Amino acid sequence: MFRRQIKVGILKGGQLGKMLLQEAASFDIHAMVMDNDAHCPCRYLADFTLGDSDSYDDVYAFGKKVDILTFEYEHVNVEALKRLKSEGVIIYPDPSIIEIVQNKAVQKEFYRQNGIPTAEFKLVNNRLALRMHEDFFPAIQKTARAGYDGKGIYKINSTEDMSGAFDEPCVLEKWVDFQKEISVLIARNAKGETVIYPTVEMMFHPQKNLVEYLLCPANLSPDIDAKAREIAFKIAQTIDLVGVLAVEMFVDKDNQVLVNEMAPRVHNSGHHTIEGSLTSQFEQHMRAVLGLPLGSTDLTLPSVMVNILGADGYDGPARYEGVEDALAQGLVYIHLYGKAVTKPFRKMGHATILDKDINKALEKARIVKELIQVRA
C-alpha cells in the first residue's frame, strides 16, 4: 500500500535526478539523493548526501537510510546493492539488471543468449587482440565499461586506424549500415503492468555522437515500429523490469531492427515526454517504483526535443543567452539543468517544441538551437 513520506533514495544527483525529484514532490515523498559533486543539480532540492556511487561503503550507508533505492545512473557499486537487497531494502531496478548494463560485453552476451537481435560482435581484451579480427572491419570499438554520451567509442575502418584504438577490454561491433536510430521507452511495475511510449527517432551530432534532436513519433512503417516495440517488451519481461527502460536501436538498410544499448532508468530519449505525453517518463518511473498504477503514454502533440549543449570553446561558469527569444517562438518549453560550469558539448539543458506538424516542430527546434547559447 502506498504511504506518504516513504523514503526514496536516488543515486546520483544530475539532471535526471532533478527531474525525478520534481515528480517525487507531487507524491509527497521524502526524497534523498547521493552524489559525489557537492554542487550537483539536486544539491539543494532534496535530503542530500555527499558520497561516491562507486564506493561500497558509501552506497551501503546511503541505502540503509531509505525504503526504496533507485537510480539515475547505472555505474554504481553492485556488491553494496546486493547486500542491501538481502537486508530488505527495495531496489528498483534490481541489482542484477544494473550488473548487466554496467558492462557492454555482458550486455551484448545477454542479447545473444536471449535471442534479442543486435549487431554481430567480438569481445577483445586489448588493442593487440584487434589484429585477430582485421576481417571484421569496419567496426565500432566500445569500451566495456564507463562509456556514455559519445565517450568510449571509436570507429575502426581499417588496420590503419588501430593505433588510436582503446587498449582495454572492449566490444568490437560490426558496423551497421543503418537508416535510422530509434529508441523505445517502456515502463513496468512489480505487478507486471507494462506501458510503452511511442517510438522516437534520434538525430545525432555529426562529430560528438550524442543526441542533438529527438522526434516523436518516429517516421516508421507500422511493421518496423511493431518490431521495435516487441523487442523492448521482450527485454523488459526477460529482466523483470521495475521502472523505466530505454532501448536504443538501429534500423538497418534491410529494415532489420537491431538493439544498440539499453538503459534501465529515465533517459535523454524520453525528455520530450514532460510536455509531449500525458504522463512523463519521470512520473512514470516514480509510479512504477512506488507500486502505483502506470499512467497513459498517449501524446499530447507531436514533439521535437533539442539538447542544449555547452558551446564549443567555452569552459567555466555557465551563462545562458537567447532564452527569452527562444520562448517567444511559442510552444517551446525550456529545461535548464542547473549545472554551474559549462564545457564544450556538455548537456546543459533541453528544449521541447510541440506542434501538430512534426516538420514544423523540427524547423522551430533548429531555430531554438541557434538562439540558445551556453557560454562562460
N, C-alpha and C positions, 0 to 999 in steps of 0.2 A: 504494500500500500504506500502511495506517495505521502510524504510528510514534509512539512515546512522546515526550512533551515537545515536540511540534510547537508552534510559537509562533502562537497565535491572538490577533489584536487585535480589541478591541470598541470601537466608537465609539457611545455615550458610556457614562457610569457611573451611571445611575439605577437604579430598582428592577428594570427588565427586565434590565439588565446583571448585577445582583446575582444574580438567579435563573438566568441563563445560567452565571455563574461556579460556582454550586453543582453544575451538571451537568458543567462542564468539569473539575472536580476528580475526578469519577468516571472520566474518561478519561485522567487524568494529563497534562493539557495545561498547557503554560506559557502561562497567560492573561495578557494585557496589556490595559489599559484607558486610554483618554484621555478626559478631561472638563475643562471649564473651572471646575468647582467643586472646590476643594481638600477639601471636606467631603462630597462626594457619597457615596451608599451603597456604592459599590465601592472607596472610597479605600484601605481597609486590607485588602482581600480579594484583591488582585492586584498585579502589577507595574504601578504607576500612573504616568501622565504627565499633567502639568497642561498643557492646551492647548485651543485653540478649534477646534471642528469646522467653523466657517465659514472658517477661515484656510487658505489654500492651503499655506503653509509648514508649519504645524503638522500638518495631515493628512498631507502628503507625508513629513515627517520621521518621524512615528509609523508610517506604513505601511511604511517601509523597514526597520523593526525586526522585522517579522513575516513569517510564511509565508502565513497566511490572514488576511484582513481581513473583518470582518462588522460588523453594526450593531444597536443597539437604538433607533435614532433616525435618521430619513431626511434630516434637514436638515443635510447635510454638504457640504463643498466637492467638487463633482463633477469639476472640472477636475483636481484633485490625484488623485482616484481614477482618472481616465482615464490619467494619466501612470504611476501605479503599476502599473496593469494592463499597459500597454505594456512595462513593465520587468520583468514576470514575477511580480508579486505576485498571488496568487489572491484574488479579491474576490467574495464572495457575500453578497447578490445582486449581479448585475452593475451597474456604474455606469449603464448605460442605463435600468435599472429604477428606480434611485434618481432619475434625472433626470425620469422620468415622474411619479413620485408627489410630488416636491417642489413641483410647480405644479399646482393643481387645474384650471386651464384646459387644460393639456397632458394631464392625466389624463382629463378629460371628452372631449377630442378623440380620445384613444386608444380610449375605449369606442365612440364613434361610428364611427370608422374600421374597427373590428374587429367590428362588429355585436353588441356587448355591450349588452344592454338597460339603459338609465339614464334618469333623468328628463330631459325636454326642458330645454334651457338656452340662454342667450345669454352672450356674452363682452362685458364692458364695461370701459372703461379708467378711468372716474372717476364721481363722483356725478352730474355733469351728464348723462352718457350714459344714465342710467336713464330720463330723460324720453322717450327714443326707444322705451321698452318698457313704457309705462304699461298697455297692454292685456295684459301678461304677468302682472300681479299677480293674486292673491297669489303671492309668490315668496320664495325664500331667497337672500340675498346672502352669498357666501362669498369671503373674501379669497383671491386666487390663491396666496399664499404664507403660511406660518407659522401658519396656524390649526390648533388642536387643542384637545381637551377643552372644547368649547363656545366657545372663543375664535375671533374672526374670522368669526362667524356672526351674521346679522341678518335678521329676518323683516320683509318689506315687504308689508303687507296692502293698502295704497292709497297714493296720492300724498301723503297726509298724513304718512306715515312716512319719506318720502325725506330729510327734513332730518337724520335721525340715521344715514343710511347711510354706508358707508365711501367715502372719496374716494381710491380707488386701484384698480388692476386687480383685477377680481373675476369670478367666475362668478355669473350670475343664473340660479337653478334654479327651474323651475316647482314650486310647492308640490304635494307628493304627499299625497293623502288616503289615508294608509296605515292598515292594521290592526295590523301588527306590524313591528318592526325586528329583523332576524336577522343572524347572522354565520356564515360558514363558514370554518373553518381548514383549510388544505391544506399539505402538505409534499411536497417533491420533491428528489431528489438529482441529481447530474450525470449519472447513468446513465439518468435519466428515470423511475426508480421513484417512484411517487406514492401517498400515502395521504391520506385525508380524514377529519376528525373529525366526529362527529355535530353537526348544526346546532344552534346555540344561539339563544335568544330573549333580547333585551336590553330591559330596562326602564330608562328614563332618568329622571334627576332632573327634576322638572317645571319648575324655574327655570334650572338651570345647564347643561342639555343635555349632561350626561356620564352614563355608565353608573352606575346605582345597584345594580341586581340583574341577574344573568345566570342563565338557566335552561337546563339541559341534561339531556335533549334538549328541543328546542323542540316546542311543541304545533302541529304542522303536518300537513296531509294528505300522503299519500305523493307525490302529483303535485307539489305545491309544493316539498316537500323535494328531490325529484329535480331539479326545475328549478334550485334554488339550488346544488346540488352540481355540476350540469353547467356552470353559469356559472363557478363557481370553478375547475373543472378546465380549462375553455377558457382562462381568463385565465392560469393557471399554465403551460399549454402555450405560449400565444402569446408570453409574455415569457421563456420558457426559464428558469423559476424554479429556483434552488437555495436551499433554506432553507424557512422557514415564511412563509406568506402568509395574512393575514386579509382576507376580503372581506365588507364590511358592506353589507347590502341592505335594501330596503323590500319588504314585501308589501302591495300597494295593495288598495283595496276591491273591485277586479275580479279579485283573485288573480294579478295580474301581479307578477313578481319583478324589481325594478329595483336595479341596483348604485348604492350611495351613494358609498362610497370604498373604497380598498384600502390595505393597509399591508404591505409586503414584509419582515416581521420578526415576532418574537414580539409578542403583543398582549394588551391588557387583556381582550378577549373570549375568551382562551384560558387564563386563570389557573386556572380550575377543573380543568384537566387534570392539575395536580400530584397531586391526590388522586383526581380523578374519572375518570381514564383510565389504562390500563396503561402508556402512555408519555406523559410530559408534553410540552407544546409546547417546553419548554426543552431537554430531552434530544433531542427530535426535530430541533430546529434544529441542535444540535451534531452529531448523526448525519449530517444532510444535508450540512453544510459540510465535514465530515471525509471524506465519501465512503463512509460506512458504511451497511449495510442499515437501512432505516427500521423503526421499532417499531410494535406494534399500537396502534390507536386505539380499541379496544373500551373501553366504560365499565366501571368497577368498580361504581358505583352511580349512579343519577340524582343530580344535584348542583345546588346554587344557590350562586353567588358573590355576596357583597355587598362593595362597595368601602367601605373605612374612610376617611372624609373628615374633614379638619380642621373642627372645629366653627365655626359662624358666630360672628363677633365676637371670635375669638381669633387672635393673631398673635405668635409668639415661640417660645421653647424648648418642644419638644413634651413633653406629659405625657399618658400613657395611663391611662384609667380603665375599669374593668369587664372587664378581660381575664380575670381569674380566673372571674368569674361566667359569661362567655360560654363559656369552655372547659368549664365544669361542665354545659353543656347536652347534651354528648355528640355525637360525630361532627362536631365543629366544629374546623376547622383554621385557625389564625391565622398570617398572614404580615405582619410589620411591616417597613417598608422601610428604616428606619434614617435617615430624614430628620431632621436636628437641629431644624429650625424648622417649625412648623405655621402654616398660613394658612387662612382660610375656604375650604372645599371643596377643598383640596389633597389629592391622593391620598396617604395616609399608610400604607396597608396594605390588605389584603383578607382576608376570611374565606370559606372554602368549607365548606358544610354538605352532608353526604351522607345520603340516606335512600332506602329502596325506593319511597316515595311522594313524588313531587316537590312536591306541595302541602304536605305536612308539612315538607319541607325549606325551602320558601319561608316558611312560618309561623315556623319557627325562625330563619331569616335575618333576618326583621323584628325578632325579639326581640334577636338579636345586634347589629343595627344600633343599637338603642336602648341596649343595655348598654355598648357600647364607644364612649367619647367621647374625642376628642383635643383637648385644651385646652392653653393656655400657662400 
